[in-house]
Amino acid sequence: MIALSAVARHEIDDALNVALDRLRIRSAALGEASAALGEATVASATGGKRLRPALVVAAFEAFGGDIGRSPGLWRVAAAFELLHAAFVVHDDLIDGDIERRGIPNVVGRFRERALARGGDAADANLLGAAAAVLAGDLLLFEATRLIATAPVTASQRAALFVLLDDAVLVSAAGELADVEQTIGADLPPTDSLIRTARDKTAFYSFQAPLAAGALLAGASDDERAALESAGSAIGVAFQLADDLIGTFGSRAEAGREPGADLRASKRTPLIAMAAETEYWPRIASALAMAPTGPIAIAHAQRELAASGARERAVEMITDTLRSARGHAADAALPRDAVVLLATLASAVEDRIPR
Amino acid sequence: MIALSAVARHEIDDALNVALDRLRIRSAALGEASAALGEATVASATGGKRLRPALVVAAFEAFGGDIGRSPGLWRVAAAFELLHAAFVVHDDLIDGDIERRGIPNVVGRFRERALARGGDAADANLLGAAAAVLAGDLLLFEATRLIATAPVTASQRAALFVLLDDAVLVSAAGELADVEQTIGADLPPTDSLIRTARDKTAFYSFQAPLAAGALLAGASDDERAALESAGSAIGVAFQLADDLIGTFGSRAEAGREPGADLRASKRTPLIAMAAETEYWPRIASALAMAPTGPIAIAHAQRELAASGARERAVEMITDTLRSARGHAADAALPRDAVVLLATLASAVEDRIPR
């Protein structure tokens, strides 16, 4: 979503590699099981797009920070990737997923390990879950440790910990709400689902990394507040676009089976918006059939589009991004910060499947 | 196990209460589900014996620290209690426990919550596990945050983070090994099981808190090394005594059903020692029956005692505590530190069921 300089990309990768190599080596010194845990943990934090570190660095530069003179920046940027990895590992565990990007995740690896050691299915469940709990703990701790020991001033560290503290708590609240919203017969209202997306993803993925970069660059409190509001809106729009991709996106857009959210009967704001239309009885029947296969998925897609819910979701993304651009303009942010937010907003718009 | 002054106990409780009240209030601001998570998280960190904070403070005083002039001490002490609470919550999740001290733990509370919201058994499992993952994350982060933001010098913070980093990694290695040792037909060797006890419990419960107190008091590297060796030995002895309690202890000693470890077919070093005797075939049959009820448990207890394994375990505790006292004497630790270690060793000896 953001073009960073080659130097910046290299420094982010370097900071992450140092942290991950260290984790791998130290785990290996504690025995064979620990070595396997270290490998799986490192693998889970490898191969992502590193969006969150890029946001930290982009915001830092947009507020006039000099990347040549901020040794703490890279550790803070890397910390946000590790925080993300921690949440993904624990989220996969909660969701019962055993793969990510087509290869076994921590749960999947340790399920296989249990079976290879003569365990049965119950042992595989147990060991997979145990390893995922622990891998997430290691990553969460490492993210925190990187910030606690980064070469920044005492007041920067204090401000970063306020942010990180919020990120951990808000994400936990969002993750829990996300699970609770799958329980019971009633579909939650649209605004509850959007609030959950904001808490679960937008805060730690957009708002907090942007704020971290800005505070390291010395942005004022007012500037940071405007940036955080815009970042939150962009994060919500990103998630809404993600729901559209999971529902209507092609295989190329989704990077997985098309209509996966329909197959999984996922309760997204898009579905909640459809429930508010007069077409809901037809849509509900179509959605109930969607898990049965591609033909039923295509039918559900048509019903959702015909109800106007798809169009309403696109409008909501557009409105949300307009509000993000508004926050940037109202607060008279530096020109580079306005450009950064506009770039992010455009990138989100470009993700909407047509 | 340790008698602290009323002032010290009050300060520890105060630091913990501040952290937990803060967590409760901030969680409540994020919605009803988050409020319930905050309550459950706080409850999971309440009501323990607060042994680990006491060890931090006792070591601090034993190395000449002045508790009236060390504002960071209490936060560091509190952090070790929260670290313990985090590990307990995640350990309960991994073990499938839904109660602790006779009341529902985080998993148990959220299982009930799912059912009350119209969920089925699968929803209860899902929500219980999700809440426990998140509660442990909140506690782990809070423990780390307390140390990251404690009013200590930069070099003290760096040293504390080396310690905390080891505590998190070593405990994870121990927890994973503990789970793996339940898998497969073969009983692991005694020394592997003792290593696991050291990693899973002794390090973060004894060695690290003692070392943290000593480093805040300005102990030398040699003194700290000797203290850590002794602390590790005491921690292992504590765990071996715990196994004896779980196997032979009365209801009063165990605070639960007598013979709970036998009922759960737990693979303890005690059992591994029994497997090294000529009586193993008889013991193995007795152990296989133990889960069936009190008469079978009493039979297994008699067979274990007759094999000499109980006696050997007591000897191993005595030997381990002797080595702890030896570390203290060899390093010429300050008199108060020698007394502290001797007090701890005696307290462990007194726990051995007779």
HADDOCK unambig.tbl for C-alpha pairs under 7 A between the chains (distance, minus, plus):
assign (segid A and resid 30 and name CA) (segid B and resid 173 and name CA) 6.75 0.50 0.50
assign (segid A and resid 33 and name CA) (segid B and resid 176 and name CA) 6.97 0.50 0.50
assign (segid A and resid 33 and name CA) (segid B and resid 177 and name CA) 6.38 0.50 0.50
assign (segid A and resid 34 and name CA) (segid B and resid 173 and name CA) 4.95 0.50 0.50
assign (segid A and resid 94 and name CA) (segid B and resid 126 and name CA) 6.86 0.50 0.50
assign (segid A and resid 94 and name CA) (segid B and resid 129 and name CA) 6.86 0.50 0.50
assign (segid A and resid 94 and name CA) (segid B and resid 130 and name CA) 5.56 0.50 0.50
assign (segid A and resid 117 and name CA) (segid B and resid 184 and name CA) 6.49 0.50 0.50
assign (segid A and resid 118 and name CA) (segid B and resid 184 and name CA) 5.26 0.50 0.50
assign (segid A and resid 119 and name CA) (segid B and resid 183 and name CA) 5.58 0.50 0.50
assign (segid A and resid 119 and name CA) (segid B and resid 184 and name CA) 5.51 0.50 0.50
assign (segid A and resid 123 and name CA) (segid B and resid 183 and name CA) 6.46 0.50 0.50
assign (segid A and resid 126 and name CA) (segid B and resid 94 and name CA) 6.84 0.50 0.50
assign (segid A and resid 127 and name CA) (segid B and resid 179 and name CA) 6.61 0.50 0.50
assign (segid A and resid 127 and name CA) (segid B and resid 180 and name CA) 7.00 0.50 0.50
assign (segid A and resid 129 and name CA) (segid B and resid 94 and name CA) 6.86 0.50 0.50
assign (segid A and resid 130 and name CA) (segid B and resid 94 and name CA) 5.57 0.50 0.50
assign (segid A and resid 130 and name CA) (segid B and resid 176 and name CA) 6.72 0.50 0.50
assign (segid A and resid 131 and name CA) (segid B and resid 176 and name CA) 6.66 0.50 0.50
assign (segid A and resid 133 and name CA) (segid B and resid 133 and name CA) 6.91 0.50 0.50
assign (segid A and resid 134 and name CA) (segid B and resid 172 and name CA) 5.88 0.50 0.50
assign (segid A and resid 137 and name CA) (segid B and resid 137 and name CA) 6.87 0.50 0.50
assign (segid A and resid 138 and name CA) (segid B and resid 169 and name CA) 6.91 0.50 0.50
assign (segid A and resid 141 and name CA) (segid B and resid 141 and name CA) 6.94 0.50 0.50
assign (segid A and resid 148 and name CA) (segid B and resid 148 and name CA) 5.33 0.50 0.50
assign (segid A and resid 149 and name CA) (segid B and resid 158 and name CA) 6.92 0.50 0.50
assign (segid A and resid 158 and name CA) (segid B and resid 149 and name CA) 6.92 0.50 0.50
assign (segid A and resid 169 and name CA) (segid B and resid 138 and name CA) 6.92 0.50 0.50
assign (segid A and resid 172 and name CA) (segid B and resid 134 and name CA) 5.89 0.50 0.50
assign (segid A and resid 173 and name CA) (segid B and resid 30 and name CA) 6.73 0.50 0.50
assign (segid A and resid 173 and name CA) (segid B and resid 34 and name CA) 4.94 0.50 0.50
assign (segid A and resid 176 and name CA) (segid B and resid 33 and name CA) 6.96 0.50 0.50
assign (segid A and resid 176 and name CA) (segid B and resid 130 and name CA) 6.72 0.50 0.50
assign (segid A and resid 176 and name CA) (segid B and resid 131 and name CA) 6.67 0.50 0.50
assign (segid A and resid 177 and name CA) (segid B and resid 33 and name CA) 6.39 0.50 0.50
assign (segid A and resid 179 and name CA) (segid B and resid 127 and name CA) 6.63 0.50 0.50
assign (segid A and resid 183 and name CA) (segid B and resid 119 and name CA) 5.58 0.50 0.50
assign (segid A and resid 183 and name CA) (segid B and resid 123 and name CA) 6.45 0.50 0.50
assign (segid A and resid 184 and name CA) (segid B and resid 117 and name CA) 6.52 0.50 0.50
assign (segid A and resid 184 and name CA) (segid B and resid 118 and name CA) 5.29 0.50 0.50
assign (segid A and resid 184 and name CA) (segid B and resid 119 and name CA) 5.54 0.50 0.50
